[in-house]
């Protein structure tokens, strides 16, 4: 469920759909060689035009940094290819314009032009309406933030070397669908710490806050195992959250299935400190500029938690290798 509007091209390459810049890239057809576009059976990798040295007028970022940024984002897909086409000064001091051509080695995806502006600190880029982490290690800062502040219930390892943080809303149908992926990740990545962070979108899901407060209390009273039993029951009975009365029945039933007294959970859920805990989790989402649920953050790298499972798995394995984590 998208919180903010996002500009996604209809024919954007699969690789970009699962990078942190997926919310902001607008596709423009990249000029290629004048050869007519081949038919699908004869598709070949695109031929990008040679960069013009006159288009490299800025001293920062360097071409190496831009390539490292692209590698961090797209390197999980062996078929991805790109070319840094320009790094230009702008009329604003310290702000550079970067143009990258992106394609697919199989020729099955239409190549496109990706343009962005780097901020003076060279730690961020501006694309559309979003500010995105940039650099040769673009996810490192968000990874540190999550290691410090992602304190929700978790499954898997107590360590935080491989930290997978799911931001979800109990009333969101896409979040319910993503739980199959999350269960598979628990089985396939036993060395990962897989954390659940409440991110209720109250403006469109009125009962999501109450569900998050109940969930917070279940974890507080009985720990992570009980929390995930409760969460599974709530997602299974998600239709019951459509009304306030239905939510009460659904949440009380889920608390019972998790082995708790619903009255105690309800009393805890009404406490101001419980809402403060949920608000802190939502604030973490805002601080990371997460624009949709369900989102899975893999060592600081945002991907849709309901993406095709094999793609999620490939990205996690790739990010672990980038971060030097043995699997």
VEXDREN-922931 format. One line per 3 residues: for each residue x, y, z of C-alpha. Coordinates in Angstrom, 3 decimals, padded with zeros to 6 digits, m for minus. Example, Ala and Ser with C-alpha at 12.3 -4.5 7.8 and 13.67 -1.06 7.14 Angstrom:
BEGIN
012.300 m004.500 007.800; 013.670 m001.060 007.140
END
This chain:
BEGIN
000.000 000.000 000.000; 001.654 003.227 m001.149; 001.753 006.120 001.296
003.079 008.696 m001.157; 002.688 008.993 m004.908; 005.456 007.324 m006.879
006.604 007.750 m010.462; 007.245 004.335 m011.980; 007.580 003.787 m015.691
005.347 001.055 m017.044; 008.164 m000.730 m018.850; 010.919 m000.162 m016.288
013.531 m002.883 m016.035; 012.894 m005.555 m013.403; 016.132 m004.764 m011.617
015.066 m001.214 m010.819; 011.721 m002.336 m009.413; 013.504 m003.710 m006.395
016.051 m000.998 m005.667; 015.573 001.918 m003.246; 015.153 004.228 m006.207
012.163 002.249 m007.465; 009.750 004.866 m006.102; 011.227 007.741 m008.035
012.672 006.770 m011.398; 010.885 007.957 m014.514; 011.897 006.174 m017.679
013.034 007.972 m020.782; 014.024 006.013 m023.858; 017.779 006.003 m024.236
019.232 006.836 m027.621; 020.944 003.759 m028.994; 022.540 002.833 m032.276
020.432 003.618 m035.360; 019.956 m000.092 m036.050; 016.226 m000.975 m036.010
014.980 m002.579 m032.792; 015.318 m006.374 m033.182; 012.380 m008.657 m032.689
012.088 m010.490 m029.386; 013.711 m013.784 m030.502; 016.731 m011.856 m031.820
016.969 m009.379 m028.943; 020.474 m008.202 m028.108; 022.019 m006.002 m025.464
021.604 m002.304 m026.248; 024.512 m000.316 m027.629; 024.824 002.964 m025.737
026.302 005.989 m027.505; 029.861 006.861 m026.527; 029.965 009.409 m023.680
031.116 012.901 m024.647; 034.024 014.091 m022.448; 032.509 017.569 m022.629
029.600 016.282 m020.512; 031.877 015.580 m017.531; 032.278 019.068 m016.084
031.781 018.404 m012.361; 034.544 017.191 m010.062; 032.101 015.332 m007.810
030.770 012.744 m007.781; 033.421 010.804 m009.600; 032.550 008.253 m012.235
033.873 005.528 m009.908; 031.450 006.557 m007.159; 028.501 006.594 m009.570
029.447 003.150 m010.847; 029.743 001.851 m007.281; 026.298 003.257 m006.497
024.812 001.568 m009.540; 026.597 m001.679 m008.708; 025.177 m001.624 m005.178
021.668 m001.146 m006.541; 021.684 m003.324 m009.650; 024.519 m005.784 m009.164
022.236 m008.516 m007.844; 020.948 m008.968 m011.418; 023.623 m010.387 m013.709
021.726 m009.106 m016.750; 021.800 m005.460 m015.689; 024.082 m003.083 m017.563
024.622 000.652 m017.404; 026.848 003.430 m018.609; 027.630 006.734 m016.918
026.847 009.248 m019.640; 027.375 012.624 m017.960; 028.391 014.281 m014.686
027.679 017.962 m015.100; 027.974 021.132 m013.065; 024.755 023.023 m012.461
024.117 026.677 m011.712; 023.832 025.778 m007.996; 027.173 025.391 m006.154
027.897 021.815 m005.103; 024.963 020.292 m006.984; 025.783 018.093 m009.960
023.560 016.443 m012.550; 024.311 012.812 m013.356; 022.935 010.881 m016.324
023.174 007.095 m016.545; 021.921 004.867 m019.344; 020.511 001.569 m018.082
019.759 m001.557 m020.056; 019.406 m005.295 m019.977; 022.035 m007.611 m021.468
019.375 m009.899 m022.869; 017.756 m007.025 m024.773; 014.345 m007.955 m023.412
013.931 m004.672 m021.531; 013.779 m001.294 m023.203; 016.858 000.756 m022.192
016.220 004.025 m020.431; 017.841 007.218 m019.205; 018.183 007.761 m015.450
019.012 011.320 m014.380; 019.508 012.612 m010.849; 021.077 015.474 m008.902
023.666 014.953 m006.174; 023.493 017.077 m003.040; 026.520 019.103 m001.898
027.349 016.553 000.812; 027.559 013.833 m001.885; 025.636 011.538 000.459
022.256 011.877 m001.224; 020.642 012.268 m004.613; 017.431 014.011 m005.600
015.155 012.149 m007.983; 011.662 013.456 m008.517; 010.216 014.192 m005.077
012.525 011.888 m003.122; 015.919 012.163 m001.504; 017.792 008.874 m001.793
021.020 007.724 m000.082; 024.008 007.901 m002.418; 027.667 006.946 m002.494
029.808 003.880 m002.940; 028.103 002.352 000.148; 024.638 003.922 m000.125
022.885 001.732 002.453; 025.420 001.979 005.276; 023.826 004.891 007.166
020.342 003.369 007.150; 021.815 000.058 008.224; 023.333 001.736 011.282
020.040 003.468 012.088; 018.184 000.159 011.993; 020.775 m001.651 014.065
020.216 000.981 016.745; 016.470 001.565 016.528; 014.724 m001.479 014.980
013.754 m003.048 018.302; 010.534 m004.848 017.363; 009.911 m008.559 017.917
012.145 m010.777 015.822; 012.806 m014.264 014.557; 016.182 m015.839 013.879
019.569 m014.660 015.038; 020.163 m012.433 018.052; 022.980 m010.797 016.089
022.414 m007.902 013.718; 025.010 m008.534 011.019; 022.274 m009.538 008.570
019.285 m007.463 009.613; 015.991 m007.803 007.743; 013.373 m005.350 008.989
009.776 m005.612 007.826; 007.584 m002.502 008.062; 003.938 m003.559 007.905
000.344 m002.624 008.699; m001.975 m005.346 010.034; m004.916 m004.037 008.004
m002.984 m003.863 004.710; m003.868 m006.702 002.279; m000.437 m006.517 000.624
001.181 m006.960 004.038; m000.917 m010.070 004.613; 000.220 m011.453 001.257
003.864 m010.737 002.136; 003.800 m013.030 005.164; 004.393 m016.091 002.987
007.662 m014.485 001.877; 008.622 m013.627 005.441; 008.070 m017.209 006.614
010.251 m018.513 003.788; 013.005 m016.034 004.682; 013.016 m017.311 008.265
013.641 m020.820 006.948; 016.187 m019.877 004.274; 018.234 m017.348 006.296
018.696 m018.770 009.810; 021.631 m016.394 010.413; 019.470 m013.340 009.799
017.644 m011.333 012.445; 014.169 m010.745 010.967; 012.365 m007.921 012.762
008.742 m006.755 012.563; 008.147 m003.005 012.879; 004.627 m001.631 013.131
003.844 000.991 010.496; 000.079 001.554 010.678; m001.392 003.788 007.975
m004.281 005.065 010.032; m005.592 007.457 007.382; m006.642 004.533 005.185
m006.738 001.701 007.756; m008.577 003.048 010.836; m008.123 m000.092 012.948
m004.448 m000.566 012.142; m003.322 001.502 015.123; m005.340 m000.566 017.586
m003.960 m003.733 016.014; m000.421 m002.381 016.354; m001.038 m001.475 019.999
m002.361 m004.973 020.754; 000.639 m006.475 018.961; 003.034 m004.300 020.943
001.494 m005.514 024.183; 001.573 m009.165 023.158; 005.318 m008.830 022.522
005.787 m006.947 025.803; 003.845 m009.473 027.874; 004.945 m012.721 026.257
007.850 m012.128 023.885; 008.541 m012.607 020.204; 007.194 m016.143 019.815
003.785 m015.092 021.108; 003.900 m011.979 018.945; 004.304 m013.944 015.724
001.525 m016.323 016.739; m000.669 m013.280 017.339; 000.402 m011.622 014.083
m000.362 m014.749 012.069; m003.842 m014.961 013.591; m004.556 m011.279 012.912
m003.456 m011.506 009.280; m005.525 m014.688 008.851; m008.569 m012.859 010.214
m007.778 m009.527 008.581; m011.302 m009.067 007.210; m012.470 m008.703 010.797
m010.542 m005.430 011.107; m012.976 m003.717 008.747; m015.015 m002.336 011.687
m014.216 m001.312 015.254; m016.368 m004.080 016.746; m014.935 m006.636 014.373
m011.414 m005.510 015.253; m012.064 m006.054 018.960; m013.251 m009.591 018.326
m010.417 m010.351 015.926; m007.678 m008.972 018.178; m009.033 m010.643 021.308
m009.247 m013.957 019.472; m005.665 m013.575 018.214; m004.445 m012.783 021.740
m006.119 m015.960 023.020; m004.488 m018.009 020.250; m001.130 m016.574 021.342
m001.799 m017.825 024.885; m002.625 m014.495 026.541; m005.575 m013.093 028.441
m007.313 m010.680 026.036; m008.384 m008.412 028.918; m004.773 m007.908 029.988
m003.684 m007.193 026.417; m006.543 m004.725 025.942; m005.659 m002.892 029.148
m002.016 m002.659 028.090; m003.007 m001.481 024.591; m004.848 001.500 026.077
m001.775 002.804 027.919; m000.126 005.978 026.589; 003.289 004.324 026.614
002.009 001.650 024.242; 000.941 004.230 021.688; 004.309 005.935 022.179
006.052 002.681 021.228; 003.962 002.366 018.057; 004.587 006.033 017.236
008.338 005.481 017.610; 008.165 002.612 015.117; 006.210 004.781 012.665
008.750 007.562 013.131; 011.545 005.155 012.264; 009.728 004.440 009.002
009.427 008.165 008.294; 013.081 008.782 009.120; 014.044 006.141 006.567
011.660 007.771 004.048; 009.772 004.528 003.570; 006.880 005.346 001.268
004.977 002.056 001.137; 004.057 m001.018 003.122; 005.009 m003.780 003.156
008.661 m002.788 002.901; 011.577 m005.046 003.796; 014.842 m003.284 004.623
017.870 m005.507 004.054; 020.884 m004.080 005.881; 019.589 m000.612 005.001
018.374 m001.451 001.483; 014.623 m001.055 000.868; 012.698 m003.572 m001.240
008.992 m004.445 m001.446; 008.361 m007.311 000.987; 005.791 m008.786 m001.404
008.204 m008.948 m004.350; 008.641 m012.341 m006.065; 010.349 m014.536 m003.507
013.291 m015.627 m005.647; 014.078 m011.964 m006.355; 014.000 m011.136 m002.640
016.261 m014.080 m001.913; 018.720 m013.032 m004.617; 018.896 m009.459 m003.280
019.469 m010.635 000.305; 022.257 m012.977 m000.790; 023.842 m010.194 m002.840
023.599 m007.632 m000.039; 025.108 m010.101 002.413; 028.083 m010.576 000.072
028.499 m006.801 m000.272; 028.558 m006.502 003.518; 031.016 m009.365 003.955
028.552 m011.682 005.721; 029.162 m015.398 005.337; 026.102 m017.465 004.397
END
